Amino acid sequence: MRTAGLLIVVMLTAAGCFSSRDPTEAELAQVYRTGMTRAVVAELFRRALDDAEPMAVLTRPAGGWAAREDRTCGTHRLLPAVEAERGVVVQTCEVRWVPRGFMWLGIYWDYLWFDADDRLLGFRRRFVD
């Protein structure tokens, strides 16, 4: 039993060693284009991963993101900063699971934020594993 547990730990550690380099912001901008709709994003995920459902979908509270106490996927810090830095109002944020590396043993979380018309305002990728 201990051998199986050790093997799993070694495999997960090795996954990072065999993964390709992380995509740059410019490379991600080839996938996520500002202005694309949430429906187009869902279709991209359905085609690539056979999964159109995000891990989390958050809607802007009436008092703004800073008023949100929920710590879903780290958005409680990200979204107020995005609004302040970019001078936009983020109405909705989707967090999507993206596999990476050898045999997809690693993961990223992609944060995609949309305006009131469900148009993409921006994105950020977070290395999770």
C-alpha positions in Angstrom: 0.0 0.0 0.0 2.8 2.4 0.9 4.5 1.6 -2.5 1.4 2.5 -4.4 1.2 5.9 -2.5 4.8 6.6 -3.2 4.4 5.8 -6.8 1.5 8.2 -7.1 3.6 11.0 -5.5 6.6 10.3 -7.8 4.3 10.4 -10.9 2.7 13.7 -9.8 6.1 15.2 -9.1 7.5 14.0 -12.4 4.5 15.4 -14.3 5.9 18.9 -13.7 9.3 17.8 -15.0 7.9 16.5 -18.3 5.6 19.4 -18.9 6.2 21.9 -21.6 6.9 25.5 -20.7 4.0 27.6 -19.5 2.2 29.6 -22.2 3.0 33.3 -22.3 0.4 36.0 -22.0 0.7 36.6 -25.8 0.2 32.9 -26.5 -2.9 32.8 -24.3 -4.2 35.9 -26.2 -4.2 33.7 -29.4 -6.8 31.4 -27.6 -8.7 34.0 -25.6 -9.5 37.1 -27.6 -10.9 40.2 -25.9 -14.5 40.7 -27.0 -15.3 37.0 -27.6 -18.6 35.8 -26.0 -19.0 33.4 -23.1 -20.7 31.1 -25.6 -17.6 31.0 -27.8 -15.4 30.3 -24.8 -17.7 27.4 -23.8 -17.5 26.0 -27.3 -13.7 26.2 -27.3 -13.6 24.1 -24.1 -16.2 21.7 -25.4 -14.1 21.1 -28.5 -10.8 20.9 -26.8 -11.7 19.0 -23.6 -15.2 17.8 -24.2 -16.2 20.0 -21.3 -18.1 23.3 -21.6 -18.8 23.7 -17.9 -16.6 26.0 -15.8 -15.4 25.0 -12.3 -17.0 28.2 -10.9 -19.1 31.1 -12.2 -19.2 34.2 -10.0 -21.5 37.2 -10.5 -20.6 40.7 -9.3 -22.3 41.5 -6.0 -24.3 44.8 -5.8 -21.6 46.3 -3.6 -18.7 45.3 -5.9 -16.2 42.5 -5.8 -14.4 43.9 -2.7 -17.6 43.3 -0.7 -17.6 39.6 -1.6 -16.5 37.4 1.3 -16.5 34.1 -0.6 -13.0 32.9 -1.4 -13.9 30.8 -4.4 -10.8 29.9 -6.4 -9.0 33.0 -5.1 -11.2 35.5 -6.9 -11.8 37.6 -3.8 -8.4 39.3 -4.4 -8.1 39.0 -8.2 -11.3 40.7 -9.3 -11.1 43.9 -7.3 -7.5 44.3 -8.6 -8.5 43.7 -12.2 -11.2 46.3 -12.0 -8.8 48.9 -10.4 -5.9 48.1 -12.8 -7.9 48.1 -16.0 -10.7 50.5 -15.2 -13.4 48.0 -16.2 -16.5 46.6 -14.4 -16.3 42.8 -14.3 -19.9 41.4 -14.2 -19.1 37.7 -14.3 -16.0 35.6 -13.8 -15.5 32.0 -14.9 -12.8 29.8 -13.5 -11.9 26.9 -15.8 -9.8 23.8 -15.2 -7.1 23.3 -17.9 -4.9 20.2 -17.9 -1.2 20.5 -18.5 1.9 18.4 -18.8 2.7 14.8 -19.2 -0.6 12.8 -19.4 -2.4 15.8 -18.1 -1.3 15.2 -14.6 -0.9 18.9 -13.9 -3.5 21.7 -14.0 -4.0 25.3 -14.5 -7.0 27.4 -13.6 -7.9 30.0 -16.2 -9.8 33.0 -14.9 -12.0 34.7 -17.6 -13.8 37.9 -16.8 -16.7 39.2 -18.8 -18.7 42.5 -19.0 -22.5 42.9 -18.6 -22.9 41.9 -22.3 -21.0 38.6 -21.7 -18.0 39.8 -23.7 -14.5 38.8 -22.6 -12.6 41.7 -20.9 -9.5 39.7 -19.9 -8.0 36.6 -18.6 -5.3 35.2 -16.3 -3.8 31.7 -16.0 -2.9 30.3 -12.6 -0.4 27.5 -12.1 -2.1 25.2 -9.6 -0.1 22.0 -9.2 
